[in-house]
Amino acid sequence: MTNIFQSDVGGRTLLIETGRLAEQANGAVTLTYGETVVLVTACASLEPREGVDFLPLTVDYEERLYAAGKIPGSFFRREGRPSQDAVLLCRLTDRPLRPLFPKYFNHDIQIVITILSADQENDPDILAIIGASAALGISDIPFSGPVAASRIGYIDGEFVLNPTYTQLTHSKLDLIVVGTKDGVVMVEGEAKELTEEFIFRGITIGQEANQDIIRLQEQLISTLGRPKMEFKIRELGPELKAEAVAIIREQFEQGLGQMDRTERELVLDQLKDDCVAKWGGTYSAQDISAAFDLALKETVRALILEKGVRPDGRGLTEIRSINCEVGIFPRTHGSGLFKRGQTQVLTITTLGSPGEEQQIDGIGQEESKRYIHHYNFPPFSTGEVKRLGSPGRREIGHGALAERALLPVLPDEVDFPYTIRLVSEVLSSNGSTSMASVCGSSLSLMDAGVPIKTPVAGIAMGLIANDGEYALLTDIQGLEDAFGDMDFKVAGTAEGVTALQMDIKMKSIKDEILEKGLKQARDARLFILERMKETIGTSRPELSKYAPRLTKIKIDPDKIRLVIGPGGKTIRSIMSENKVTIDIDNDGTVIIGSPSEEATQRAISTIEELTRDVEVGGIYTGRVTRVTNFGAFVEILPGKEGLVHISELADYRAPSVEDVVKVGDEVMVMVTEIDRLGRINLSRRAVLQKLSQIPGARMGTEPNESQIQPPRRQTDSRPPRRYRDEGREYGGRRHPGGQSKRIPPKRPFTKQ
C-alpha cells in the first residue's frame, strides 16, 4: 500500500512516499521536490559484527545519469566509480546520522541513495539526508531521529530557503543546516566573505525551516514506524576502569600531554600492556583495551573542564606555534609549506591552459571546472604503515572543503584564464590538516603569482561538554578531536567567512555555542593571517618562469574550422610542432600557451596564415602546386589556390610555363581579381614591377614579402574556452562522428 505525506517547504512541495518501491528493505522512502526524485533505503544486518568498537555505517549514493536524460561518457557507456560530487553527498549524509545511533549498536547498516530524476534545479543532497532519516525512522533500526536538512542562500540582501541551482549562481551564501527537534547537528557551506553574524543568522533560519520537515517525518513515523530491534550493551568492569583512570591521570600530571604525538602513544601503549598483564585473568584483552581508551577519554575531558588544562598544556584559546615557507622547489610554479604544531602541509600550485580544465560527467549543470584542489594523506604522516591506494572519502572531502575556501578569492577567468590545480600533501598530522591545507594553498598561490584577492586561513574549533558545562577549544589537536564533542572548521579572510564545516558527536548543539565558536574562530583566523603575512602578504608580481604564458589573438569565427582542420588534424599539428597549447572560443578568440615566446610567435604566425583573407591587390608568397600549358596554379593560403596565366608569370614574354616555374617552387604573386565564382587570378609580373619601384631592390631575384607589405595581426582581450580532442569538441562545437565540418576550397577556373 502506498502512503504519501507532503508539506510546503520553501514555496515548493516536499513529498515523501513509502510502500511503493523497495519493499524488502528495512525502510524505504521516495522523496520528490520539484522534479527531482530520490529513492533512499536503509538496511541492517540481523547479527552484530563481532570485535568492532565503531558504528559500521555505510552510505552509498547511486548517481544515475539517466535521471538527467544523459548517457555516460565512458567507453562502456555505464556509470563507473563514484564522482567527487557523489562521494561528498555520501559524507554529507553520513555525518549528521552517525551521532544519532546508539553507542553500542554494532550491526552493519547500509543507506543507499538512488537518484531517479534530476531537474537540475533542485539539488538532491538535502533530499538524501531527509530520506535517510525517514527510512531509518520507519525501519526497525534504532535511531534517535528524525533529522531534517535545509539549504540557505543569500541573494540581493535576503536569505533564501532552498535556492535552486540557478539562484545559487547569484548567491553570496550556500549553507546546509541539518538539525533535530532539539538543535543543530551539522553545518556545511561556503560564503563570499560574509561576517560571522550573517553566518549565524543563516544557521538559525535553516534550523527554523527544519522543524516543518521534522514534523512531517514524525507524522510518517507515528503512522508506519516499526518497533526497534534489541541489541546488547557492552559492560566494562568498574574496578578496571577506575584503576585505568588513576594511572592515566597520574601520567598527565607528570607531563604526558607535553610529549609529541609519537612519544605519547608509545607511553600509552606501554600503560595499556601493563593493564592487560595485570587484569588478563579476569577480563578479555578487548575489554581491557576498551576500558583503557574510555579512561583516557574521560581523563582528558575532565582535565579540560575542571582545570582548563589541555593535553599539551595550552590555554583554551591558545594556538600552537606556526611556521610558514614559500618558494621551496625550483621547478614548480608555486609552493607553500604551512606548519602548526605537529601538523605540516605542503601545497603545490600548477598552472595550465584553459583546455586542461577538468571535465565533469554528472547530473548537475556544471560541465567543467578550472580550479581543482587535491588533498593527499599518506600513512607516514601519522607514523603508520598502510597500503597506498586511490583517494578515500576523507581525502576527497577535505580537498573539497579547502577548494571551497579559496574559491571566492581567485581571480576571474576573464582576467586570469589559467586552469589552476593545487595539491596539498599532508606530511605530518596532529589535528586539522584540512585547515592547514587552506593556509598552505594561500601561500602557494601567492608564491605562484596568482593574483588572489586576499589570503585565506582556516582554524578548527573543538568542544568538551558535560552536564551543562562546556569549554570551547581553539586549534584542536588529534587527541582533542578524538575525545571531543565537536569539530568546527571555519575558513575565511580578514573580511569574512569563505567556508565552514561542523560535525558533532552529541545529539545536538546549542545556539550559544555556535555563536561563540564562530567569534572565537574569527580571532584565531586573524592571528594566523598575520603570521602568514610575515612570510608573504600578497601575490608575486610575476608568474614563475616555468609557468605557461598565455597569448590571445582574434580570428574570424567562420575560420575556426581552418585552424582545427579535419578531425582536429591541423590544430594538433600546430601544437605538436611548436610545443604549445591552443584553445579556441566560439567567438574566434584563440589563446596560445607556452613558456617560450618564440614558440608562441611561431604558432601565431601559422594561425594567421591559415585564417588570412585573400584580398585584391594583396601580395602573397605561395607554392606552385601544378603547371599547365596556359599557366601555373599557386597555393597562396592553406586551401586557397589561384591561377597565374603564362602572360603574368614574368616581366618578359615567357616561351613556356616550365621555363619560369616548376611544381614546388615558392613564388610571390599579387591578387589581381576574384571573379563572381570565387576564382582567384594572380600575377607575378605585377609584383616584379612593383619591386622595381623600390630603391635599393635587386632585380632578377625573387622578391621578399616583407619588402612590400608588413604582416598583420588581430588581437583581443577575451579568453577562449577550450579545444578538446578526446570528445571531438572544438571551441564548444560538437561535430557528428568526431569530424569537424569542412567546406572544401573552390576550384579555380581552368580552360580546357
PyMOL commands that set and color helices and strands:
alter all, ss='L'
color gray80, all
select helices_A, chain A and resi 65-68+84-100+125-138+165-168+196-224+238-253+256-258+261-279+285-307+354-356+379-382+393-409+433-448+478-483+511-533+557-564+566-578+597-611+646-648+657-659+685-692+705-708+736-738
alter helices_A, ss='H'
color red, helices_A
select strands_A, chain A and resi 3-9+12-18+27-33+36-48+57-62+107-117+148-155+158-161+173-179+184-194+322-326+334-340+343-352+358-359+368-369+371-376+419-428+457-466+469-474+486-492+497-504+549-554+581-584+589-594+619-627+631-637+640-645+666-674+680-683+723-724+729-730+733-734
alter strands_A, ss='S'
color yellow, strands_A
deselect
rebuild
show_as cartoon
